[in-house]
Amino acid sequence: MRPELLQVVVCPVCHGRLGSEDGWTHGGLRCAGCGARYPLAGGIPDFTKSEDPRRGDFSMQWRARRRGSFEPEGLTYGVADAALVRHILAVSGDLAPTSWILDCGCGDGGKLAAAASARPDLRFLGLDRHADLPAVAHTCRDLPNVHVVRGDARTLPLRSSSMASAWCLGVLHHLADQPTAARELLRVLLPESWLTLWLYPVPGDLEHPRVRLAFELYYAVRDLVFLGRGHRLPRGVRYSATAGLAWLLAGPYEALFFRRVRSVKRSFEGAWQRPLAGAELRRHLHFLFHDDLVPELQTRWSRAEVRTLFGKLGTSKVRAWQTAAELELLRLPGFYLVQR
Ligand SMILES: C[S@@+](CC[C@H](N)C(=O)[O-])C[C@H]1O[C@@H](n2cnc3c(N)ncnc32)[C@H](O)[C@@H]1O
């Protein structure tokens, strides 16, 4: 941890100021308000005191990916990390140099590293609750504008109005109390700044029939093949079962979706989803199916429900399409831009 992180981190319980105890690598942080102490594990502050690591824990998935399983580096969920963050940053308004940007639920840190490389003038904070964060810090070790924190989206250890922009991709729908996390995300944003979300879409909202079919099949793996119980399987069984399924379904998937990528691409707008084939496609599907099963919860919202959720939180508005980059981002199903 580097001292400048204290500009934005606070106690998640009382939002009190934090001070360092016994150094920046193995010591800890103590709250000047309530006295709570938060350890530094390998230099990463850990605010997940009451976390139950068994519920929807993605650590094993990110570890396996780092060891060479799943998709190649730089590609996550079939989308190039660098292309995605370029779009997110393009729609995030004017970001003054040294502004802080939050990646909430940063996963393996691929997008964090891509964004920090593209914008060395900004400061990026990657937050997640999984236990493999030292590997994220290692990935970003040559990027002095990246900070990594272990924390919970529902009680962000961040100062109010401290972030100039935030993204939270594929996280809220795994939580039991999404409004709490949504409120927290808005709290830490500066007024009028932007939050980019990715949430599982409902098939009824998807206009392109092939994209709708892709999501229906994906949901069927979790709901029908594994009867909604995939998260209860032992890790090794889940890993092997999803590898087998990827092997079986790669052919049909390629025929149905990837050979026709040109027509699908129109609805994905932009050439992010490059046609995958052979071993690369199997590894992509293995990752998708595994990621589908890990969390205990997987809520799917309609666009109307997302608008209602943020409407109830008062100050926010879900953004209408304005710029070309925004149009491109929002046409990928499940993306939302919300203004504080
Ligand atoms: C589906 S993955 C998405 C990762 C990354 N955002 C991406 O798009 O590549 C969901 C991530 O959210 C994290 N997560 C789940 N619940 C969380 C919580 N309450 N607070 C912070 N992170 C959480 C998981 O550990 C996991 O890394």
The ligand as an SDF file (V2000), in Angstrom:
LIG
                    3D

 27 29  0  0  0  0  0  0  0  0999 V2000
  -18.3400  -12.0240  -12.3970 C   0  0  0  0  0  0  0  0  0  0  0  0
  -16.9130  -11.4030  -11.6310 S   0  0  0  0  0  0  0  0  0  0  0  0
  -16.5720   -9.9240  -12.5770 C   0  0  0  0  0  0  0  0  0  0  0  0
  -15.1490   -9.4470  -12.4400 C   0  0  0  0  0  0  0  0  0  0  0  0
  -14.7940   -8.1670  -13.1880 C   0  0  0  0  0  0  0  0  0  0  0  0
  -15.6320   -7.0630  -12.7840 N   0  0  0  0  0  0  0  0  0  0  0  0
  -14.8660   -8.3590  -14.6880 C   0  0  0  0  0  0  0  0  0  0  0  0
  -15.7800   -7.8300  -15.3050 O   0  0  0  0  0  0  0  0  0  0  0  0
  -13.9760   -9.0090  -15.2390 O   0  0  0  0  0  0  0  0  0  0  0  0
  -17.5940  -10.7570  -10.1390 C   0  0  0  0  0  0  0  0  0  0  0  0
  -16.5510  -10.2170   -9.1830 C   0  0  0  0  0  0  0  0  0  0  0  0
  -17.2500   -9.5190   -8.1400 O   0  0  0  0  0  0  0  0  0  0  0  0
  -16.6230   -9.8090   -6.9230 C   0  0  0  0  0  0  0  0  0  0  0  0
  -17.6080   -9.5900   -5.8340 N   0  0  0  0  0  0  0  0  0  0  0  0
  -18.6950  -10.3390   -5.5590 C   0  0  0  0  0  0  0  0  0  0  0  0
  -19.3310   -9.8340   -4.4950 N   0  0  0  0  0  0  0  0  0  0  0  0
  -18.6310   -8.7370   -4.1070 C   0  0  0  0  0  0  0  0  0  0  0  0
  -18.7940   -7.7880   -3.0550 C   0  0  0  0  0  0  0  0  0  0  0  0
  -19.8070   -7.8670   -2.1850 N   0  0  0  0  0  0  0  0  0  0  0  0
  -17.8950   -6.7880   -2.9520 N   0  0  0  0  0  0  0  0  0  0  0  0
  -16.8460   -6.6960   -3.8260 C   0  0  0  0  0  0  0  0  0  0  0  0
  -16.6390   -7.5750   -4.8340 N   0  0  0  0  0  0  0  0  0  0  0  0
  -17.5190   -8.5810   -4.9690 C   0  0  0  0  0  0  0  0  0  0  0  0
  -16.1800  -11.2520   -7.0570 C   0  0  0  0  0  0  0  0  0  0  0  0
  -15.1580  -11.5990   -6.1350 O   0  0  0  0  0  0  0  0  0  0  0  0
  -15.7190  -11.3020   -8.5100 C   0  0  0  0  0  0  0  0  0  0  0  0
  -14.3480  -11.0370   -8.6400 O   0  0  0  0  0  0  0  0  0  0  0  0
  1  2  1  0
  2  3  1  0
  2 10  1  0
  3  4  1  0
  4  5  1  0
  5  6  1  0
  5  7  1  0
  7  8  2  0
  7  9  1  0
 10 11  1  0
 11 12  1  0
 11 26  1  0
 12 13  1  0
 13 14  1  0
 13 24  1  0
 14 15  1  0
 14 23  1  0
 15 16  2  0
 16 17  1  0
 17 18  1  0
 17 23  2  0
 18 19  1  0
 18 20  2  0
 20 21  1  0
 21 22  2  0
 22 23  1  0
 24 25  1  0
 24 26  1  0
 26 27  1  0
M  CHG  2   2   1   9  -1
M  END
$$$$
